[in-house]
Amino acid sequence: MSGSGPVDPTTTGAWAQLARIADGYDLDLRRQLRDDPAWVPHQTLRAGELFVDLSKNLFDDGVDATLLRLADEVGVAARRDAMFAGEHINVTEDRAVLHTALRLPAEASLEVDGQQVVADVHEVLRRVYAFAERVRSGDWTGVTGERIETVVNIGIGGSDLGPVMAYEALEPYRHDGLTCRFISNIDPTDAAQKLAGLNPETTLFIVSSKTFGTLETLTNARLCKAWLLEHLPAGSDPAAAVAQHFVAVSTALDKVAEFGIDTDNAFGFWDWVGGRYSLDSAIGLSLVIAIGPAHFAELLAGFHAMDEHFRTAPAASNVPLKMGLLNVWYTNFLGAHTHAVLPYSQLLHRFPAYLQQLTMESNGKSVRWDGSPVGYDTGEIFWGEPGTNGQHAFYQLIHQGTRLVPADFIAFARPAYPLVDEHDGERVDVHELLLANFFAQTQALAFGKTPDELRAEGVAEELVPARTFPGNRPTTSIMAPALTPSVLGQLVALYEHITFVQGAVWGIDSFDQWGVELGKQLAQQLRPAVGGDAAVAAQKDPSTQSLIGYYQENRA
């Protein structure tokens, strides 16, 4: 599979048919839901514990069937199977793509490039779990003998976004007496604020960098190292302090040792795990310490449940496949450019940010995996905020603006904190109030409000245009019983596979990220100029010279 070229989707019969359908497409969601009693049951699917309602999307049976035919014609299933088998589908880096192997059960077997990867994965997991238990139990202490109370994860991109998102999402499962902080930005404010108020004697740092060479991560690690040595009690042995207060998630053991970290406390992963797919690898060490090995194992089981659904479910009921194809429909045929993810759960407040890297770093490409240019849009701009905050901010544009914004709504039947509001003699379950908003928004987006309905309510004629809601705004509703570790794993894997489906249709390599490299290289070249080297600055363009000059004048 990795050696074959991609299919240009625009050459397929299904793509041509979708283009014909989209020309003047005028499906009416009110009529669709009113006139077809089988539509909602047909488009309400289950994957693991997720209950997924696709019925309020802008498609019908004809579009649905043609999208599934498009998946067949471009070979989505074959590419999916090649990924699960460990073929090198990351063509530009000649690598397998095996984040799914990170959550295979111990009894599974998978050989990749002559190596039994499942055994390797579970050996690292065993070491991660054992270390986490030592920290949680107090067996692992700081250099002065104090138990660890704060874990600081130092990473960026996938080494930060996944752990911090899951740490926030699984707050009810955290260990009492242990907190985590996350440093990622090279802006010195980030390190300064995250270190503020910490006790160095009770702080453990995790430096998360596969190569142990990431500029931001290593700069912040050195800042934390200096802070630690400055604030520990006088007489503390520096080498012992670093060895006791720093561990690493990295495979560059020579650089880990050079930093002063005991290589016995370095936890690795593999080149077939991309950073944005690494939450369930050793990159999740801070999360394992916070929620414990048992709950992390539940998270992995949730990932695996969704993997198996994607791998084995028939196309017509395969949730990641259908959601990915709908995103292609909106992007390439109905003119949508962005995609909102709206969790009605405060615990998922970092989930949209996590998805931004997952989706846009994966599918923000303009060439296919054989290097040929695409002739169609790829990628979507993912964004969002928790409900109901977004209702009082950007929902105005989604409801009444001129842009089509498909939106995924996420909610849970059982709240993490079941609180009741007592007011004027009435007791209101606040979670029910939240869910009422969840249900109301997708209804309002689908059905809108017509001028005649407004007139029947007595709205003044001059206000009718401003208060008309056009409706026909597409949404997907995703629900689950509760936000458990397993359900979080299912949600993350769902979007991993949605992203995969879109990339497979577009014929792009969703697993490299060359677009992040150029800026890093130029930053290194510019550092001398920023520091005052006029000769280096003189080699740069006039705009860059002007900006550096402004900085130097005002910094002084």
C-alpha positions, -999 to +999 in steps of 0.1 A: +000+000+000+027+025+010+044+021-024+013+028-045+003+063-055-029+080-043-061+081-063-069+116-074-105+118-059-116+142-086-112+115-112-137+092-096-173+087-106-184+093-070-167+128-069-184+138-101-217+126-089-213+146-056-204+177-076-237+173-096-257+168-064-241+198-047-250+221-076-281+238-063-284+214-034-315+225-014-321+199+012-345+211+039-338+197+073-373+204+085-388+185+057-362+157+060-369+151+096-407+155+093-413+134+062-389+105+066-396+086+099-368+062+092-342+089+088-333+095+125-330+058+134-310+051+102-285+079+110-282+073+147-252+051+152-233+036+181-195+032+185-184+018+218-203+039+244-208+068+221-243+076+208-239+095+176-268+113+159-259+123+123-295+131+113-292+169+115-265+170+088-271+183+053-273+150+035-298+124+023-297+088+013-283+097-021-254+117-007-248+091+020-245+063-006-223+084-029-199+093-001-195+057+008-189+049-029-162+077-029-145+059+000-145+027-020-131+043-051-102+060-034-094+030-013-100+042+022-105+007+036-073-006+020-053+023+035-069+018+069-060-019+068-024-010+058-022+014+088-033-013+112-009-038+097+021-015+102+028-007+066+049+024+060+020+047+050+039+078+063+056+080+029+077+111+033+094+098+064+092+061+054+075+051+086+047+029+099+018+047+115+010+027+146-006+048+174-032+021+174-006-004+186-002+017+218-035+005+230-035-031+218-040-056+247-009-075+259-020-108+244-022-093+209+005-098+183+018-074+157+052-076+139+065-045+123+098-044+105+108-076+122+099-064+157+071-076+179+058-041+188+031-052+213+057-066+237+077-034+234+047-013+241+037-032+272+073-032+286+073+006+285+038+006+300+050-016+328+079+007+336+056+038+334+030+022+357+057+011+382+072+046+383+038+063+386+029+041+416+062+050+433+053+087+430+017+082+440+026+061+470+053+084+483+080+058+477+097+082+452+108+113+470+127+145+463+164+148+472+155+160+507+132+130+514+099+149+509+072+132+489+062+146+455+032+169+455+035+186+421+044+171+387+055+196+360+053+183+325+077+202+301+068+196+265+052+213+235+028+202+207+018+166+212+039+164+243+017+190+259-017+193+243-027+156+249-016+153+285-030+187+296-063+181+278-068+147+294-056+159+328-083+186+327-109+162+313-103+135+339-101+159+369-125+138+390-101+108+388-070+126+400-050+115+430-056+136+461-024+154+471-009+154+436-013+182+411+002+187+376+013+218+358+023+220+322+050+243+307+051+245+269+056+280+255+091+294+251+077+327+263+095+329+297+062+340+312+049+304+309+078+289+330+077+318+355+040+315+362+040+277+364+069+277+388+055+304+410+045+291+444+060+256+440+081+239+466+113+226+449+116+198+475+082+184+464+083+190+427+090+164+400+098+175+364+090+154+333+110+165+302+090+152+272+109+153+240+115+122+218+148+136+204+156+156+236+164+184+212+132+204+209+142+241+213+112+252+235+112+220+257+150+220+263+151+258+270+123+254+296+139+223+310+171+243+316+151+271+332+134+246+356+167+230+364+183+263+373+152+272+394+154+239+412+191+242+421+186+278+432+157+271+455+166+238+471+181+240+507+217+250+508+241+221+506+219+200+484+239+180+459+232+193+424+237+160+406+216+141+431+189+168+429+186+167+391+185+129+392+158+128+418+137+157+405+139+151+367+127+122+346+125+121+308+102+108+281+127+104+253+147+079+233+179+100+231+195+084+262+229+101+256+213+136+257+191+126+287+223+115+306+241+147+296+213+167+311+218+148+344+188+125+343+193+089+352+186+069+321+168+043+342+142+070+345+138+077+308+107+063+291+108+059+253+084+055+224+089+048+187+092+066+154+059+052+143+041+074+170+036+109+158+036+136+185-001+144+180-009+107+184+012+102+215-011+108+245-014+071+250+023+065+249+049+073+276+041+109+268+011+104+291+034+098+321+021+129+339-015+117+334-007+082+346+007+097+378-023+119+382-051+093+376-032+061+383-024+031+361-058+015+364-076+045+350-050+050+323-056+014+313-093+022+310-083+051+287-063+028+265-092+003+264-115+031+252-090+040+224-089+003+214-127-001+214-129+027+189-100+013+168-119-020+166-151-002+156-133+017+128-114-015+117-144-038+116-177-020+115-196-021+082-193+011+062-229+021+066-226+021+104-189+030+107-190+063+127-154+076+120-158+068+083-192+085+080-181+116+100-149+119+080-168+116+047-194+142+058-165+166+065-153+160+029-188+167+017-189+200+035-153+210+026-152+201-010-188+204-022-207+228+001-179+254+006-174+251+044-139+261+056-142+257+094-156+231+118-168+238+153-164+214+182-187+224+211-184+202+242-212+208+267-188+198+294-164+222+312-140+193+317-135+192+279-125+229+277-091+220+261-106+194+237-110+218+208-074+230+212-062+194+212-082+187+180-067+217+163-033+201+163-046+166+155-066+177+125-048+207+111-012+194+115-024+162+099-044+174+070-030+209+063-013+198+032-013+209-005+004+179-021-006+143-022+016+117-007+034+111-041+043+148-042+017+158-068-003+190-061-039+187-050-065+205-070-091+208-043-094+220-007-079+199+021-081+203+058-105+222+080-100+249+105-111+233+138-121+256+167-146+257+196-153+264+232-174+247+258-212+254+259-229+275+271-200+300+269-200+298+231-237+306+230-229+341+244-200+346+220-198+331+185-230+312+181-245+343+165-224+337+134-233+300+132-270+308+135-274+339+114-242+345+096-234+339+059-209+311+064-216+274+067-201+261+099-207+223+105-206+217+143-201+187+165-219+189+199-207+167+227-225+160+260-229+134+287-259+120+305-243+120+339-225+150+353-192+149+372-207+173+397-245+169+401-255+203+416-289+217+423-299+254+421-325+264+447-342+296+438-376+311+446-388+277+460-378+258+429-351+231+427-333+230+393-309+202+383-281+224+368-270+196+345-305+193+331-303+230+324-270+225+306-285+196+285-316+216+277-293+241+260-274+213+243-307+199+228-321+234+220-291+246+201-290+217+176-328+221+172-325+258+166-296+254+141-315+227+121-350+243+121-344+280+126-374+303+128-394+315+098-407+350+092-443+336+094-436+321+128-422+354+140-453+373+127-476+348+144-458+356+177-465+393+171-430+404+162-431+439+146-426+437+108-395+458+108-378+434+132-388+402+113-357+401+090-332+406+120-350+379+140-353+353+113-332+322+117-326+305+084-319+270+100-305+243+078-272+246+098-257+211+101-248+195+134-237+161+147-246+152+183-223+129+203-234+116+237-222+091+262-232+080+297-204+099+314-170+114+308-150+084+320-114+075+310-127+049+286-151+074+270-124+100+266-102+074+248-131+067+225-136+103+217-100+110+210-097+079+188-129+088+170-113+121+158-080+104+150-099+081+126-121+109+112-089+128+104-075+096+088-105+092+066-103+127+053-066+124+045-072+091+028-099+106+005-076+136-003-046+113-010-024+132+014+001+120+040-016+129+073+013+118+094+042+141+086+044+178+095+071+194+074+052+227+076+064+233+112+101+230+103+108+262+082+099+286+110+121+267+135+151+269+111+147+306+104+143+313+142+177+297+148+192+318+120+177+350+133+188+346+169+221+364+165+204+393+147+178+396+175+207+397+199+224+426+182+245+411+154+241+438+127+259+418+100+233+390+103+204+415+104+217+431+073+212+399+054+175+398+061+146+414+042+137+451+050+106+442+069+124+418+092+152+443+097+126+469+107+109+447+132+141+436+148+152+473+150+119+482+168+125+454+193+160+464+200+151+501+205+122+493+229+139+464+248+167+488+257 
